[in-house]
Amino acid sequence: MEPEMRFEQADGPRSRQCQQCKLSLDVAGETVGRAEVNDLTMRLAGAWVRMGGIANVVVQSQHRGKGYASRLMREAVSYMEREGYAVSILFGIPDFYHLFDYVPVMPEYNVSVNVRDTEQLAVTTTVREARQEDHAGLLDLYTRVNASRSGAVRRTRVFYEALADEVWWGHPTRILVTGEAGHPTGYMLLEGDPATLSVMDVIVPAEHVATAGASLIAWLGREALLRRWERVRLPMPPDEPLVGLLRRIGCKVETTHPANYGGMGRIVDLAVLATAIEPAIAGRIRALPVEARPGRVEFDCTDAGQAGLELGAGPALRIRLPQQQLLQLLMGYRGVEELWREHGGDDAGDLAAIRALFPAGYPHMWELDHF
Ligand SMILES: CC(C)(COP(=O)(O)OP(=O)(O)OC[C@H]1O[C@@H](n2cnc3c(N)ncnc32)[C@H](O)[C@@H]1OP(=O)(O)O)[C@@H](O)C(=O)NCCC(=O)NCCS
């Protein structure tokens, strides 16, 4: 019997404030496999782009090895193409999603500090539990701090409201803030389980690192000391201003680049992506010296077509890379020189101009936004 694909629209989790498309594959009236596309908005190259977050890909164990997951993934990609998505992201098992043209685009970060070393930090502002009136301020902090972070998902105030209602075996998620009521200057979000002190979000703008940042880390250190822990861990990209403070007191910064699993992505529609990032790239071009400004940026994907950004007068800048490597470049996951050595061929192009527009960085999606 021919497998039948069903598409069903549903509301995503409350905190995510998004629609979901649930794909089900039925054989003889029985659902043998499922997958989900979450309709999300993500930061990429300084712009907001529509991103399809693939989640819950599963095939019943007795039906594995029959190509059903491949069918679900191919249908999910076609669905995203029809619906006008720019890119897709997933958090994948090893050696599977490359079959559907996904490639690693976000490393894993772990910053850890010896609990003893946190005693060097002074608590200069009170650390308290967030209240309802703080939620708009928490959203503002998150959005500002992540404005140029590729991979960061757009949140709404409901995200914080929903978290405040969330419990883990009777323990509510904790949002610890510093600053006046309604005007938080930094916050740290901890998973419900008090035994783990597991930090999910730590958001402190540069101007509040010395005060809010130091106080939050000192608070975490004290809590860890009560639990007789040696180190505290923070899942933060190494270029967060707070890491500068931690370097001063001593810390360990780890970045893991999985070869073929973890935070992976693919371009869904290059033209849609180019249109979405055009205003942000125009802004980056204005920051260049006049003589270095390209008038047009041409993406020439060997396997996903072509698209151009019209940016004014000046010569064309051509970027010729396969789809996967182009996304790695745009996300800031890999630098242009490294990509060129592998994929650029003889035509080196203007690498300095490409680097100025698409610098390497630390793409990151905060753990609570994973799907
Ligand atoms: C992973 C899973 C969805 C694969 O489903 P499936 O229907 O058996 O996959 P397919 O038959 O379509 O396999 C397609 C290809 O992937 C390979 N593959 C299958 N399962 C794999 C796995 N777990 N890891 C790596 N490769 C796998 C197959 O060998 C096949 O390769 P081929 O085309 O070269 O022959 C299924 O094993 C599953 O439900 N696992 C548990 C849930 C899970 O881990 N989901 C993924 C979450 S990110």
The ligand as an SDF file (V2000), in Angstrom:
LIG
                    3D

 48 50  0  0  0  0  0  0  0  0999 V2000
   16.4610    8.4290   12.5640 C   0  0  0  0  0  0  0  0  0  0  0  0
   15.1700    7.8130   12.0160 C   0  0  0  0  0  0  0  0  0  0  0  0
   14.1010    8.9210   11.9510 C   0  0  0  0  0  0  0  0  0  0  0  0
   15.4630    7.2440   10.6240 C   0  0  0  0  0  0  0  0  0  0  0  0
   14.2350    6.7390   10.0990 O   0  0  0  0  0  0  0  0  0  0  0  0
   14.2090    5.6690    8.8850 P   0  0  0  0  0  0  0  0  0  0  0  0
   12.8410    5.7150    8.3050 O   0  0  0  0  0  0  0  0  0  0  0  0
   14.7180    4.3850    9.3510 O   0  0  0  0  0  0  0  0  0  0  0  0
   15.2640    6.3200    7.8730 O   0  0  0  0  0  0  0  0  0  0  0  0
   15.3530    5.9980    6.3180 P   0  0  0  0  0  0  0  0  0  0  0  0
   14.9250    4.5850    6.0920 O   0  0  0  0  0  0  0  0  0  0  0  0
   14.6320    7.0390    5.5590 O   0  0  0  0  0  0  0  0  0  0  0  0
   16.9140    6.1190    6.1070 O   0  0  0  0  0  0  0  0  0  0  0  0
   17.4700    7.0280    5.2140 C   0  0  0  0  0  0  0  0  0  0  0  0
   18.9760    6.8920    5.2790 C   0  0  0  0  0  0  0  0  0  0  0  0
   19.4270    7.2610    6.5910 O   0  0  0  0  0  0  0  0  0  0  0  0
   20.2180    6.2180    7.1490 C   0  0  0  0  0  0  0  0  0  0  0  0
   19.8500    6.1780    8.5700 N   0  0  0  0  0  0  0  0  0  0  0  0
   18.7270    5.6820    9.1070 C   0  0  0  0  0  0  0  0  0  0  0  0
   18.7290    5.8400   10.4410 N   0  0  0  0  0  0  0  0  0  0  0  0
   19.8880    6.4520   10.7600 C   0  0  0  0  0  0  0  0  0  0  0  0
   20.4630    6.8810   11.9920 C   0  0  0  0  0  0  0  0  0  0  0  0
   19.8540    6.7090   13.1770 N   0  0  0  0  0  0  0  0  0  0  0  0
   21.6490    7.4730   11.9330 N   0  0  0  0  0  0  0  0  0  0  0  0
   22.2980    7.6680   10.7720 C   0  0  0  0  0  0  0  0  0  0  0  0
   21.7920    7.2790    9.5560 N   0  0  0  0  0  0  0  0  0  0  0  0
   20.6080    6.6720    9.5770 C   0  0  0  0  0  0  0  0  0  0  0  0
   19.8040    4.9750    6.4270 C   0  0  0  0  0  0  0  0  0  0  0  0
   20.8270    4.0240    6.4200 O   0  0  0  0  0  0  0  0  0  0  0  0
   19.5020    5.4870    5.0570 C   0  0  0  0  0  0  0  0  0  0  0  0
   20.7070    5.6360    4.3240 O   0  0  0  0  0  0  0  0  0  0  0  0
   20.7920    5.2330    2.7740 P   0  0  0  0  0  0  0  0  0  0  0  0
   19.8230    6.1520    2.0650 O   0  0  0  0  0  0  0  0  0  0  0  0
   22.2190    5.4890    2.4180 O   0  0  0  0  0  0  0  0  0  0  0  0
   20.3740    3.8060    2.7230 O   0  0  0  0  0  0  0  0  0  0  0  0
   14.6450    6.6730   12.9120 C   0  0  0  0  0  0  0  0  0  0  0  0
   15.6920    5.7670   13.1570 O   0  0  0  0  0  0  0  0  0  0  0  0
   14.1080    7.1280   14.2770 C   0  0  0  0  0  0  0  0  0  0  0  0
   12.9130    7.4070   14.4070 O   0  0  0  0  0  0  0  0  0  0  0  0
   14.9800    7.1670   15.2980 N   0  0  0  0  0  0  0  0  0  0  0  0
   14.6050    7.5900   16.6360 C   0  0  0  0  0  0  0  0  0  0  0  0
   14.2650    9.0650   16.6990 C   0  0  0  0  0  0  0  0  0  0  0  0
   15.3940    9.9360   16.2300 C   0  0  0  0  0  0  0  0  0  0  0  0
   16.5520    9.7310   16.5820 O   0  0  0  0  0  0  0  0  0  0  0  0
   15.0500   10.9710   15.4380 N   0  0  0  0  0  0  0  0  0  0  0  0
   15.9710   11.9590   14.9700 C   0  0  0  0  0  0  0  0  0  0  0  0
   15.9820   13.1070   15.9130 C   0  0  0  0  0  0  0  0  0  0  0  0
   17.1080   14.3740   15.4050 S   0  0  0  0  0  0  0  0  0  0  0  0
  1  2  1  0
  2  3  1  0
  2  4  1  0
  2 36  1  0
  4  5  1  0
  5  6  1  0
  6  7  2  0
  6  8  1  0
  6  9  1  0
  9 10  1  0
 10 11  2  0
 10 12  1  0
 10 13  1  0
 13 14  1  0
 14 15  1  0
 15 16  1  0
 15 30  1  0
 16 17  1  0
 17 18  1  0
 17 28  1  0
 18 19  1  0
 18 27  1  0
 19 20  2  0
 20 21  1  0
 21 22  1  0
 21 27  2  0
 22 23  1  0
 22 24  2  0
 24 25  1  0
 25 26  2  0
 26 27  1  0
 28 29  1  0
 28 30  1  0
 30 31  1  0
 31 32  1  0
 32 33  2  0
 32 34  1  0
 32 35  1  0
 36 37  1  0
 36 38  1  0
 38 39  2  0
 38 40  1  0
 40 41  1  0
 41 42  1  0
 42 43  1  0
 43 44  2  0
 43 45  1  0
 45 46  1  0
 46 47  1  0
 47 48  1  0
M  END
$$$$
